[in-house]
Amino acid sequence: MDKDSYMIGKKDGTPGLGVSLSNKAEVYSEANSFCSAKGMEVETLSVTTTPAAPARLGSTELHFKCVPQGGSARPLVRESDSIIEIRKR
């Protein structure tokens, strides 16, 4: 994609509706193989999953980078859309 980031996208040819977890797993497997060959591990930058629907195949796109091994991977955390303040009386 740009400098040290990569993208893998895969259409899911399985008939049906909804998200194919096996398609998502295959995308991550390819990314892990790619980074492992460099002696590194995957850090997810973003993942987009489009569910299958009538007349539309599902797909998964993974934008990632390879980082040194050793626990640098962290869970994805989404920032809050709004902050609610609770006051005690």
KEKE-3310 file (N, C-alpha, C; in steps of 0.2 Angstrom, whole numbers, plus 5000, padded with zeros to 4 digits):
npx = (5004:5008:5024:5028:5017:5004:4991:4979:4966:4951:4939:4924:4920:4910:4893:4879:4873:4879:4893:4909:4918:4929:4934:4939:4949:4957:4963:4970:4979:4987:4993:5000:5009:5016:5022:5029:5039:5048:5053:5045:5029:5011:5003:4988:4981:4969:4953:4941:4926:4914:4898:4891:4878:4862:4866:4878:4895:4904:4917:4934:4945:4961:4972:4988:5004:5020:5028:5042:5044:5037:5027:5022:5010:4993:4976:4963:4956:4942:4939:4928:4912:4905:4906:4900:4895:4894:4887:4888:4876)
npy = (4994:5007:5013:5004:4997:4985:4976:4964:4957:4948:4939:4930:4915:4906:4901:4909:4919:4933:4934:4926:4917:4909:4914:4926:4921:4915:4926:4932:4921:4921:4934:4932:4922:4929:4939:4931:4925:4935:4935:4942:4948:4950:4966:4973:4985:4990:4981:4976:4969:4963:4957:4943:4944:4942:4940:4946:4944:4940:4948:4951:4963:4966:4977:4979:4979:4973:4969:4969:4953:4948:4952:4964:4965:4971:4972:4978:4994:5004:5021:5030:5037:5047:5055:5052:5060:5056:5061:5061:5064)
npz = (5000:5005:5008:5022:5024:5020:5010:5009:5000:4998:4989:4993:4988:4992:4992:4999:5013:5023:5034:5030:5040:5037:5026:5031:5040:5031:5024:5035:5037:5026:5027:5039:5035:5025:5033:5042:5034:5034:5046:5055:5063:5061:5062:5063:5054:5049:5046:5034:5032:5021:5020:5012:5000:4992:4975:4977:4981:4996:5005:5011:5017:5022:5030:5034:5043:5045:5059:5072:5080:5096:5105:5101:5095:5097:5104:5093:5097:5098:5097:5108:5102:5108:5124:5140:5154:5171:5186:5203:5216)
capx = (5000:5012:5030:5029:5010:5002:4984:4977:4959:4949:4932:4922:4915:4905:4886:4875:4872:4882:4901:4912:4924:4934:4937:4943:4954:4962:4966:4975:4984:4991:4997:5005:5014:5020:5026:5034:5044:5052:5054:5041:5022:5006:5000:4982:4979:4962:4950:4935:4923:4908:4895:4888:4870:4860:4869:4885:4900:4907:4924:4938:4951:4966:4977:4992:5011:5024:5032:5046:5041:5039:5022:5020:5003:4988:4969:4960:4951:4938:4937:4921:4909:4903:4908:4894:4898:4889:4889:4885:4873)
capy = (5000:5013:5011:4998:4994:4980:4975:4958:4957:4941:4938:4924:4912:4902:4904:4910:4926:4934:4935:4920:4917:4905:4919:4931:4917:4914:4932:4933:4916:4924:4940:4929:4919:4934:4942:4926:4924:4941:4935:4947:4946:4955:4971:4975:4993:4990:4976:4977:4963:4964:4951:4941:4945:4940:4943:4949:4939:4943:4949:4953:4966:4967:4982:4978:4980:4968:4972:4964:4948:4949:4955:4971:4965:4973:4972:4984:4997:5009:5026:5032:5042:5052:5054:5054:5061:5054:5065:5059:5069)
capz = (5000:5006:5012:5026:5025:5014:5010:5006:4999:4995:4988:4996:4983:4995:4992:5006:5016:5029:5034:5030:5044:5034:5021:5035:5042:5025:5023:5040:5037:5021:5030:5044:5031:5022:5039:5045:5030:5035:5053:5059:5064:5058:5066:5059:5054:5048:5042:5032:5030:5017:5020:5006:5000:4985:4969:4979:4985:5002:5004:5017:5015:5028:5029:5039:5043:5048:5065:5075:5085:5103:5109:5099:5093:5102:5101:5090:5101:5094:5101:5109:5098:5113:5131:5144:5161:5176:5192:5209:5220)
cpx = (5004:5018:5030:5022:5008:4994:4983:4969:4957:4942:4930:4918:4910:4898:4883:4875:4876:4890:4904:4918:4930:4938:4942:4949:4960:4966:4972:4980:4989:4996:5002:5010:5019:5025:5031:5040:5050:5055:5050:5034:5018:5004:4994:4981:4972:4959:4943:4932:4916:4904:4892:4880:4868:4863:4876:4889:4902:4914:4927:4944:4955:4971:4982:5000:5014:5029:5037:5042:5042:5033:5020:5013:4998:4981:4967:4955:4948:4937:4930:4918:4907:4905:4902:4897:4892:4892:4885:4882:4874)
cpy = (5006:5012:5005:4995:4990:4979:4968:4958:4950:4941:4931:4921:4907:4905:4904:4918:4926:4934:4928:4920:4914:4910:4924:4927:4916:4920:4933:4927:4918:4930:4937:4925:4924:4937:4937:4925:4930:4941:4940:4944:4952:4960:4974:4982:4994:4983:4977:4971:4965:4957:4949:4942:4942:4944:4947:4944:4943:4944:4952:4957:4968:4972:4981:4980:4974:4971:4967:4959:4950:4953:4962:4971:4967:4973:4979:4987:5003:5015:5028:5037:5048:5050:5056:5055:5059:5057:5062:5065:5069)
cpz = (5000:5011:5016:5027:5019:5015:5006:5005:4996:4995:4990:4991:4986:4995:4999:5007:5022:5028:5034:5034:5041:5029:5025:5038:5037:5024:5029:5040:5031:5023:5035:5040:5028:5027:5042:5041:5031:5043:5058:5060:5062:5064:5061:5060:5053:5044:5040:5029:5027:5017:5013:5006:4993:4979:4971:4983:4991:5001:5011:5014:5022:5026:5035:5038:5046:5053:5068:5080:5092:5107:5107:5097:5099:5099:5098:5095:5097:5099:5102:5104:5102:5120:5135:5151:5166:5183:5198:5213:5227)
residu = (MET:ASP:LYS:ASP:SER:TYR:MET:ILE:GLY:LYS:LYS:ASP:GLY:THR:PRO:GLY:LEU:GLY:VAL:SER:LEU:SER:ASN:LYS:ALA:GLU:VAL:TYR:SER:GLU:ALA:ASN:SER:PHE:CYS:SER:ALA:LYS:GLY:MET:GLU:VAL:GLU:THR:LEU:SER:VAL:THR:THR:THR:PRO:ALA:ALA:PRO:ALA:ARG:LEU:GLY:SER:THR:GLU:LEU:HIS:PHE:LYS:CYS:VAL:PRO:GLN:GLY:GLY:SER:ALA:ARG:PRO:LEU:VAL:ARG:GLU:SER:ASP:SER:ILE:ILE:GLU:ILE:ARG:LYS:ARG)
# end
